[in-house]
């Protein structure tokens, strides 16, 4: 008999040959090296905590094993741990049929568990599987299973016909051998010299204020004007009044409330509000309050990008009990229309669950059901506010075991974000409400509860948080003229559109790292001649160029990557994550990567590399992929914090990634080049301060995006010149990772354009038929130079008659013309009227009206313009 399981002892890791499905549990899987009977063994350690009503986490072989009828097979597992497992197989034909398993009780002594079966009559394949079940007897403690080996025994004569292994399985080597190769290759590299390192830090440091920001202006006592906001401080370091883009976003002062005995503690000021430091870049404030046995020190630093860094220190004069401590922010309901939140944990290769939500803050009687999901439902928009009828009600709360690090609340043009880099100083447990959203009549109240569970306060306790008014700066002025094509390495034919089309229509082109770089996360240039040729060719065609980089990992096949990522882990994100290939048949092609943290010198080194690319190759910008901030506990570069027992807890480096983008932006600014900082996944407060464009939409599968995104979701998170001060760019990915041919039909692109055109959202012309996007861009160019006013459907009165039909119209006004996008999001074709009065209000006169997408002139009658709009389609008219 032979074992048909590839990677039976996890010798290639838990990702090679295996699939792990944590489901909706807090389940994790990690590779461990354990000493068993004086021998080191590789093992997969699974931990899980779950209730009986949740689906069990599952570990199974990635590929199926072919089986024969009437043949008996055995699954065998060598394991130990605490809890129950079910061992068995999932049967296929090749679609999933059923799971057949047997339950086993784990013990702390290593044992061998077996399950035997004969395939069902309709089964042709099986995947050996281990299900991790509910705790025995309702035990809620974390369960643990250490698996040393899994076998599926087949007759030797059947082996070659049964297995579905990698084509190069006979050349497979171990991860240790790959790492040993890197170690030998870079054994004589000992890092960047201290003098060179200091020179880099000095070279990339930022002095002064980066455009388009203006200096902080002190307009009156306690009053400060910033680029897009005005802050008033009279009684506290928390603002009494905050105005963003001309509108007040608070109905009363922000409040820090400490509760004891079920009531707020009366606090009296201990002196006046003190201005510690004041300049064009920052204002430092301090204030003290006290009660009979508690003193509160509040400190705040207002930065020129509308960031307020807050510190609260509770100082008891004797041991006291505190029920709750919270920050209370009260918004007018007309501003608090949408919410976004993100746990910034889990997802990707991490096994902790990623949680996020965005959508409307509902009014009494309203109900919202999200549509947005990623990767066919692997992650879903979780925003589901309560349905309520009274004017005073609780809308939503967060009471999970993990704290919520960021929340944004606002309308379509402005808002306020809150974030914290850690929960140091907090007090809460599972089930405690750390964030609560309420409606109080015409106000919406957000309570951020740092202390949500009663504590005995015996010594000073410090809590840090930050606020950011958004947008901190205006969006890029040319947001309406973006022509970001599918060009990466060449102007190649894509989706039925030829090279001439791209050369004519492209304004911005990214360069995939394989063309020019030694890796996707290093500015080291591998092919200087190719890079120069591409940049010069693009510039000759009027195309701006931005190379591809990623700030969240670095390759092991570069000296800096191996030394700082693997050997010293100085740049590494902790918990440490690496991906290493298992084939060493071609040593010149070996790669691998380590997750990095920009709180390290990696940020300065990368910024220096960007500056060199500008000097040597005249690049116009940078496209940064994978920009989502992740928590890190690497104390070697300043992340993490230690509790009283010495245990290290992770921090989320919001301010470090802000600094990183500031450094990169400055490299363009100090050379006199307007920066074009493109990012994928840059969403968080502080991170947004120094970027220009953020790409979102990858992983939204399906051929009809009108079914993937609701209008409230678009308004909360996908407006082009949006609430955060950058331009949102939609990245189409209609397929399932490989873009089926259907994605290149023009009809599919028009489904997406029906949404994006309504919200002023440019799209990246990739993985789709770009023709409709190009036609829309050509129409925008004919509006003339200078600013274009975007009048969305929620602000244009013509929609009062259109919306009941499922039709929406948005308008773009330039000094030479007007573009109107009219979208029908209903299930059937509609005849819509754009009334003549509304058209004349938008423009005093025009000489021609052109149908941009379908061609030809459009007749304008005394009533206006009548349009027949197909279901899930858009008509775009140009009035000149």
N, C-alpha and C positions, 0 to 999 in steps of 0.2 A: 504493500500500500504506500502511496505517496501523498504528501500534503499539498493540496491544490491552492492554498492561500499564499498570495504574494505578500512579502513583508510580515511573515507569521509571528516574528518576535519583535516587531516594530524597529528593526535594525535600520530602516531608512527614515524613521520618524513616524508621527501619527498622521501625517498628511499624504504619505505615499502608500497607495494600495488600500487606504481606509477612508471611510466617510463617517463623520460624526454629526449627529443632529441633536442639538441641545433642546429643540422644541421651544416651549415657553417656560422652561425651567431655568433656574440659576445653576446650570450644569457647565462644568469645565473639563477639558482633557489636556493633559500635559505629558511630555516624554520625561521619564525619570531614569536615572542610573542608580540602582539599588544593590547593596551588598547582601547576597543571600548565600548562606553557608560558605562564606569566605570567597564567593565568586561575584563579580560585578555583572548584573543583569540589566538589560534595557527593558523597560516596562512602560505601559500606558496607564496613567493614573487618572481615573474619572471620579469627580466629586459632584454630588448633586443634593439639593434640598427641594422637596416638592410635596404638595398635598396629593391626596388620592385622586382628585378630580382632574389632574393635569396629565397630558400625554407623556409617556416615559421617554427620557433621552435614549438615543439609539446609536450603537457603534456597529457598522457592518462593512463588509468588503466593498470597495469602490466598484469593482467589476463583478458580473455574475459568473457563476461556474456552471458549465453544462452538465446535465445529469441524464441518466437513462432510466426508463421505466423498469419497475420490478427489482431494481438494484438498491440495496440498503447502504446508506451512508451514515457516517458518524461525525458530529461536530465535537471538538474537545477543547476545553479552555483550562489553562493553568492560572489560577487567580487566588487572591486573598482580599479581605476587607471587612466592611461593616455594612449590612443591608441585604437586600434581595436582588438577584438578577434572574432574567429569563433567557436561557440559552436556546438557540434554535436556528431556523432558516426563514427567509422571506422567499416565497415561490413566485416565479414569473413564467410568462409564455409568449413573448418577453414582457408583456404588460404585467404590472403587479397583480397578484392573485390573492395571497393570504400570507399571514405569518403563522408558523407552527413552532411552538416553544415549550419549554419545561422550566419551572421555577426551581431555583436553588438558593439556599441560605449561605451567605458568606461568613467566614470566620477569620480571625487574625492569623490563622495558620494556613500556609499555602496548601491548596487542594486542587485536584483535577476533577472537572465537571464534564459530563458527557451527555449528548443528546443524539439519539439514533432515529432515523426515519427512512421510509421509502417514499419517493416523490409521488405526489398526487397524479392522477391520470392525465390532467391537463397541464402539468408543469414540465417545462423543458430546461429551466435554469433556476438556480438558487443563489442567494447571497447569505452566507453564514452571518448571524446577527447576535448581538447581546443587547437586551433591553434592561435598563436600570430602573427598578420599580420603586413604588412608594415605600417609605420607611415602615418597618414592621411595628405593629401595635400602635400606630399613630405617632411614632417617635419623630419629632421635628428636627432632630440634630442632622448635621451634614453627613450624608452617607459617602462611602469611599470604596472603590474597587480598583485594585492594582492587578492588571492583566499582564502576565509574562509571555504567554504564547497562546495562539489560537490555531487549531488545525481542522482541516476538513479532509478526511481520508478518502481517497478514491483508488480503485485498482490501478496498478502501474500501467496496464495496457490502455486504460482510458485517459491517462494523465494528459498527453499532448492534445487530445480532443476536448478535454474538459476546461482547460485553463484559458483565460483571456488576460494575458499579462502584457506589460510593455514590450514593444518590438525588440528593444535592446536589453531584455532582461538578463541575458547571459553575460552582458558586459557591466551589469550593475555593480557598483562598488559602494562602500559605506560612506556615510556622511563624515566620519572621522578621517577617512583617506582624502576626501576633498579638502577639508580644513587643513589637513597636514600639508597638502600641496600648496595652499595659500601661505601657510606658515613658513615653508621652505622658500617660496618665491620672495617673500618680503621679510625674511629673517634679519637682514641687515638694515632695514629701515627702522629708525628710532624716533620718528615724529618730526614735527616742525621745530626748528631751533627757537629758544626763548626770545632771542633778539628779533628774529623774523616774525615771530608771533606778535610781539609787542608792536612792531612796525605795521603789521596788518591791522591790528586794533586801532592804532592811531590813524591810519590812512582812511579807514571806512567810517570813523566816528562822525556823527551828525552834529553840526553846530548851526544854530539858528532855526528858522521855521521853513518848512518845505511847502512850496506852492501845491495846491491852490489855497492853502490856509493863510489867514491873516493873523497878526499878533493879537493877544488878549488885550482889550482896552478897558481901563478902569473908568467907567462913566459917571459914577457917583459912589457914595459910601456903601460898600457891600454889593455893588452892582458891576457886572462884567459882561462885555459884549465879545462874542466869539464869531467865527466865520458864518455860522448858520443859526446860532442860538444866543440867548441872553439869560444870564443867571443872576438871581438876587439872593444875597445872604444877609440877613439882619440879626437873627437870633441863634443861628446854628451853622455848622459846616454843611448841613443838609439844606438844599435850596428852599426858600419860602415861595419863590416864583420861578418858573422856567418857561421860556418862550422859544419855540423852534419854528423857523420859517414863518415868523409873524404871528403864530398862534400859541396862546398859553396851553400847556399840556398838563398843568396841575390845577386842581380846584382849591387846594389849600397847601400849606407847607408840608414837606415830608416830616414824618415823626419817627423818632426812636422811642419805643415804648417798652418799659420793663414792668412786668406784672408780678405781684405778690399777694397771696391770699385772694386771688380771683379778681383783683382790681389793679389798675395802673398805679405805679408809685409816683406821687407828686415830686417833681424835681424842680429845684430853684437854681437859676443861673449863679455861677460862682465867678463873677467878673464878666467883662464884655467879650464879645467875639474878637479874637486876636488875629491880625494879619501877620503871619510869621515871615513870609517872603512874597514878593510881588514882582513879576516881570512879564514880558510879552509871551513867554513860553509856558509859564505856570504861576499859579497863585496857591500859597500854602496858608491854611486857616486852622485855628485851634479854638476849642470851647470846652468849658468845664461846667458840669451840673452836679448837684448833690442833694441827698436827702439825709435823714438822721444817721443812717449807718451804711450808706452807699454813695460813692463818688463815681461819676462817669466822665471819662476823658474822650472827647471826639476830635479827631484830626482829619482834615481833608486836603487833597491836592487836586486843583483843577488844572488840567492840561489843555493845550491849545486845540486839540482834536476832540473837544467836548467830553473828555473823560474826567470823572471825579473819583479819585481813589480815596476810600473812606476807611478809617480805623476807629473802632470802638473798644475802649478798655473799661471793664467793670471792676471797681476797686472797693471791696467791702472793708469796713473798719472792724468788723467782727464776723464770725461765721453767720451767714444768713441763707434762707431758702429763697429761690427764685422760681416762679412757676413758668414764666415765659419771657422772652426778649425778642422783639421783632421790629422790622422796618415797615412802616405803613405808608403807601404811596396812593394818593387819591387822584384819579383822572376824570376829566369830563367824559361822559359817555360818547360824545361825538368824536373824540380822539381815540378812546380805547375801543377800537372796532375789531382789531385782530391781535392774535398772539402767536409767538413762535417760541418753542423751547427745545432743548437738546441735552441729553445726558453726556454726550461726547465720550461715551464708553461703549466697548463692545463693537460688534460689526467686523467685517473683513475677516482677518485671520484670528481675531480675538474671540474668546468663547463667552464673554459676558454679554448679556443682551443689550443691544443698542435701542434706545428709546427716544422718540422725537415726536413732535406734533406741531401743527400750524393750522390756522383757520380763523373763522369769525368768532368774536365774543358775542354770543347771541343775546338778543333782547327777549323780554317776556313773551312766551308763546312760540318762539322760534326753535327749530330743530336743525341740527347740522349732522350730516353723515359724510365722512371723508371718502374720497376716491383714490387719492394718491397712494401708490405703493411702489416698491422697488423689487426688481428681480422676481417678477411674478408672485409677489406677496410675501417674499422672505422677510421684508421689513415693511411696515405699514404706518401711515400717518395715524397716530393714536389720539389725536385731539377729538374728544367727544364731550362737549359741554353739557351740563344738565339742561333738561327741558323744564321750565318753571313758568308760573303764571303771575306771581306776585312781584311788585316793583322792588322789593328787598329780598334777595335770595343768594344762596351760595351757588356759584356757577361751576367751579372746578377746584380741585385740590390735589396736591401731590403728597402722598404718604407712603412712598416706597422706602425700601431699606437703604437705597442709595440716594444721596442728596442731589438736588437739581442745580447744576452749576450755572445755567444761563437761561434767562427769560427776556423776551422783548414784547412790548405792548405798544400799539400805535394805530394809525390809520394808513391810508395809501400814500401819504407824503412825509410823515414824520412819526417819531415815537421815542421811547425811552427803553434802553436795555439795562439789565442788571446782571452782574456776574460775580463769581467768587472763585479764586484759584484753588481753595481748599475748604474743608469743613473744620479746620482747626479752631477750637474754641466753641464749637457748636455742641448742642446736647439734644439728641433725638434717637429714636429707635424705630423699628418696623411698626408701621401703623400710625406714627406721629405725623401730623400735618406740618410740613416744612414750607409749603407754599399754598396760599389760599387766595382764590379770586372770588370777589363778591360784587353784586350789584346793589347799590343803595340809591334808589330813585334814578336821578339823572347823572349819577356818578358810578364809576367802577373803581373798586378798591383792591389793591394787591397787597397782601401781607407776606413778607419774607421772614420766616420764623427761624432765627438762629438757635434759640433755645426753645425747643418745642416739648421737651420733657423736663419736669421739675428737677432741679439740682440743688445741692448744698454748696454755696459759694464760700470758700474758705480763703482764697487767694485771688489776686488779679487774674482776669480772664480777658483775652484780646481776640477780637473778631475783625476780619478784614473783608472788604467787599468793594465793588466799583459800580458806577453808573456811567452810561454814555448816552447823550442825546443824539438822535439820528434824524437826518443824515448829518454827520459831522462836517461834511464838505459837499459842494455841488457835484453832481454826476458829470462824467466826461461830456463836454459840449457837443461832440460829434456822435453821440449815442445813436442817432437816427440814421447814420450813414455807414454803419459797420458792415463790412463785406468780408466776413471771416469764412474763407472757403474751406473745402475739404482737402486743399493742397497740404501735403506734409513734406515728403521728400522731393517730389517732382510735380509738375503740372500734368499728371497722368490722367487718362480717361477714367472716369468714375461714374457709375450708375447711369451709363448711357450718355453722359455729357462729356464733350471732348475738350482737349487742351485749349483750343482757341476760346472756348467759353470762359474757362477759368482765367486765362490771361487777360481777357477783356473785363471781367467782372470782379476780380479779387482785389481787395485793398489791404488785407492782412493775411499773412501766411505763417503757420507754425512749422518748425523744422523738427521732425522726430529725432530723438537722440542718436539712433543708430547711424544716421548720416554723418554726424560730426563729432560725437562725444565718446569718451571711453566708458560712459555709462549714463543711465538716465538721471543720476543724482550727483554728477560731478561736472564742474565747468572745464575739466581737462579736455583739450581738443585732440581728437585722434586723427582727424582728416582735415588739416587746415586748408588745403587746396579746394576740396569739395565745398567746405563751408564758405570760403571766399567766393567761389563761382556761383553758389546758390544765392548768396546775399546780393551780389552784383547783378545777377540776372533778375532778381525780384525788383531791386531798386530801378533797374532800367525800364521795368514795366509799371512803375509807380506803386509797387507793393511793399508794405512794411513787413519786416521780418522779426519774429521772436522765437528763439530756440526753446526747446522743451527741457525742463528740469523738474526735480521733485525735492522739496525741502524736508521730507519726513523719513528718508532712508538713504543709505549710501551703499554702493557695491563693494563686495569683498575682494574683487579682482583689481582694485586700485590700492596703492600703498596707504593712502590716508584712510580709505574705507576699512581695510583689514586692521590697521594699527589702532585707529581711534574707535572703530566700530566693534571689532572682535577682541583684539589683544588686550587693550586697556579699557575698553568700553567707556571711554571718557565722553564720546559723543552719543553713546547709545541711549535709547529710551529704555527705562526699566519700569515694568517687567520686560526683560530682554526678549527680543523677537528677531529671529533670523530665518531666512529661507535659503537653503543650500541644495543645489542639484545633486542627483545621485549617479550621474554618468560622468566618467572621467576618460572616455574613449578619445576625446579630442581636447587636449589640455589648453589649447589656444582659445577655446570657446567656453571654458569654465567661467561661471559667474556665480552670483549669490548676493544677498543684500542683508543689511542690518537696519532695523528701525532706529531713526535718529531723533534727537530733541534739539530744537533751535535755541534752547536755553544754554547751550554749550558754545564753545568757540567755533563749532560747525557753521553757525550763522555768519560770523565775521569772515571766515574762510570762503564761504559761498559768495558773499557780497563782493569780496575782493575778486573772485573769479568772474563775476558778472561785469565788474568794471573793466577787467582785462578784455572780455569779449567785446565790449563797446569800443575800446581803444583799437583793438587789432582787427575787428571784423565789421565794425559800424552797424551792429544790430540795433533794432529800434525798440525792443521790449523783451519781455520774458514771459513764457507760459509756464506757470508752476502747477504741477499736478499733485493730487493727494494732499491738500492743504488743511484737512480737518485736524483740529488740535486734539491730541491724545494725552491722557494723564501720564505722568512720569514720576518715579520716586528715586531717580539717580542723584543722590546727595553730592556726588563728586562734581557736578556742575551747577548745583544750587536748587535742584528740585527736591520735593518731598519735605516732610516734617516729622519730627519724633515726638511721640506722646510720653507721658510720665514713666511708662514702662520701657522706654527705649525703642518701641516698635516704630518703623518708618511707614508713613502713609503717603500716598501719592498726591501731587499737586497738578493742576492743569495750567500750563504756562501761557495764559492769554497775553500777558505783557511781553513775554519773550518773542512770540510770533509777531506781535505788533512791532517790536524793535527790528526783527528780521526784515519785514517789508519796508520799514523806514530806511534801513541801511541800503536795501536794493534800490529804492526810489531815489535816494540821495546820489547813488552812483550815476544815474542819468542826469539828475538836476545839476550836479556840479560840473558836468561836461556840456551843459547847455542844450541837452536833448530832452524834449518833452517825454516823460515816462509813459510807457504803456505796460502796466503790470496786469497780466492776465492770470487768473487763478481758477482752479477747479476745487470746489468744496470749501471755499473761504466764506464762512457764514457768520462767524462769531463776533461779538463786540470786541473792540480793541484790534482784532485782526483786520477789520474792514477799513481802518483809518487811512491806510496808505496803498490801497489797491484801486485799480480803475475798472476792471471787468471781472465778473465771477460767472463761471460756467456751471450750469446745473441741468439735469435732465437725463444723464446717463443712467441706465438701469430702469428707466420708465418704459417698459416693454409694451408692445401692442401696436396695431396699425391704425388705431383711431384714438388720438389723444384727447378728443372731446369726451371720451369715456374714461380717461385716465386721470383727468384733473377737472375739478369743479371751478366755477368762477370765483367763489370765495377763497379757494386755495390759491388760485392764480393771483388774486389781489393781495393775499397775505405774504406770498413768497416769490412770485415770478414777474413782477412788474419790471419793465426795462430800466428806465431811470428811477430807481426805486428808493425806498425809505431809508436805505443804509448808506447812500452816497456813492455807490458804484453802479455799473450797468449790468443788469442780469442778462446773460446770454444763454439761450436754450440749446442744449446739445441733444439732437435727436438720436435715439437708439431704439428703432422700431422693433428690431428683431430680438433674438435670444442669445446675444453675444456674437452672432455671425451674420446678422443683417440679411434676412431672406430677400429673394428677388422682389417680392411684393412691396418691400419698403421703398423701392425706387420708382414706384408708380406715382405720377404727379398728383393723383387723387389723394394719396396718403399724406403727401407733404401739405396739401391744401387743408386737410383736417387740422394739422398742427398750426398752420398759418391762421386758421380761423380763430384760434386762441391767442397766439402771440401778437397778431396785428391789433387785436383789441386792447392789449396791455402794453404796447410800446416795446415789446421784447424782441430784440434781434435774435437770430438763430445762427448756429454754426452750420455751414453748408457741408455736412458730412453724413455719411450713411443714409443718404436720401437723394431724391431728385431735387436738385437745387434751383431749377428753373423758376418756380413761383417766388422763392426768396429773392432771386436776382431781379426779377421784374419789379418786385416791391421796392428793392433798393434803388433801382433806376428811377422809379417815380419819386422817391425821396430826394434824389439828387436834383430833380427839376424844381424843387421848392425854393432853390436859391441858396446862396451862402448865408451864413449867420444862423442865429438860433431858430429853432422850430418849436412852436408851442404845441404840446400834446394835450388834447381835450378828450379824456377817456369817456366811455359810455356812462359811467356813474356821475359825470358832471355835465353831460350834454342833454338838454331837455327833450331833444328829438326822440330819445329812448323811451319816453313815457308811453308813446303809442306803439313802439316797436317791441319792447320787452315782453308784453303779453303773448306775442307770437313766437317767442323764443329767438328773436332777432335782436342784435346789439350792434351799435355803430359807434366807432371812435374816429377822431379827426386829428390830422396833423396839419398845422398852419405855418406856412413860410411866407416870406415877403413876395414871392413870385407865384404862389399857388397853394392849393389845399389838396390833401389826400384824405379820402374817407374810406375806411374799411368797414364793410357791413357783413356780419357773420350770422349765419342761421345755425343755431346749435340744437334745433329741434330734429325730430325723426322724419319730417316730411318737408317737401319743397314749399316755399312761401313767396308770395309777392309782397314786397315791402315798398313803402313810399317814404322817400326823403323829402319832406315838405319844402316848398319853395321859400317860405318865410325863414325856415331854419338855415337854408343854404345862403340866403341873402344876409342873414345876420352874421354868418361866418366870413363872408367876403362880399364886398360891395358890388363887384362885377367880375365876370370871367368870359372868355371868348371861346373856349373849347372844353369839352368834357370827354375824357378817354377812359375806356375800360382797360385797365392795366393788365389783368391776367388773361382775359379772353379776347382782347383786341377789339378794334372798331370804335366808332363814335357812339355816344350815349345821348338819347333824345331828352331834352329838358322841356317840360310842358308848363302850363300855367300852374298846375298843381305841384310840380316838383319833378323828381326823378323816380320812376317806378322800376324796381329791380326784381327779377325772378332769381331767387337764391336757392340752390339745391340744399338738401339736408346735409348738415355737417360740412358746409362749404362756406366760402367767403368771396365777396365781390369787392374789388378795389378800384375806386374811381379817382382820377386826377382831374382837378379843375384848374385851368390856367387862364 
